[in-house]
């Protein structure tokens, strides 16, 4: 996920939580980057020169240009064509950029390693058993996704959003957890982040004063997407409560000001309903 999605990454598992907590303490002063999917990205200090303005689905957005790619909301990679807004499948999100017939062909990079290869297998089984999308090992298809290896030390991932046409990627770091793999595959299916829904302010309160300098744009509402079903704070597509925190304090709370517990054990019923609504 992107770098600072800290949240995303964190998602997770007990062991990881322990590790993350430890890391957070160590790096508080430097703004806990470790929490999210995007840890890696976060590790690279934000270079304001890389922060760009663009158009996505008719909406002005802010994104980060890094390593030759366009990162939106931390771990979502937008193609140059999507940002140019001049191609037929340029909107991503819940209504466009869907995979034909819900069939997603995939390959796994040869350097992925067995640990992550097993996570991919388990995540694919989750999708194939619980959703109307079918992830199918590629033979000779032109349009497909390749799982590529990110870094041997990171906890993050990133993915192109929705169906791109041609080859697209999902990047997985060595220490990413299964739920985060499912999260990244959610981007491939066409899902954005739950906290960017148009109605999110009814359910969550963004703690702007706790967000790292330069990262506030990751909390912008994305109006051009289509919100399906009710807001789901337990969604596998939700940011972690401390995503991009500069001080160890939550950057997202419930609308009533209370903290919420990050739930990233896998699909919630709401996630499945959303995906199956997109792929009936
Ligand atoms: Zn994400």
Boltz pocket constraint, residues with backbone or C-beta under 6 A from the ligand:
constraints:
  - pocket:
      binder: B
      contacts: [[A, 1], [A, 2], [A, 5], [A, 8], [A, 73], [A, 75], [A, 76], [A, 183], [A, 184], [A, 187], [A, 193], [A, 237]]
      max_distance: 6.0
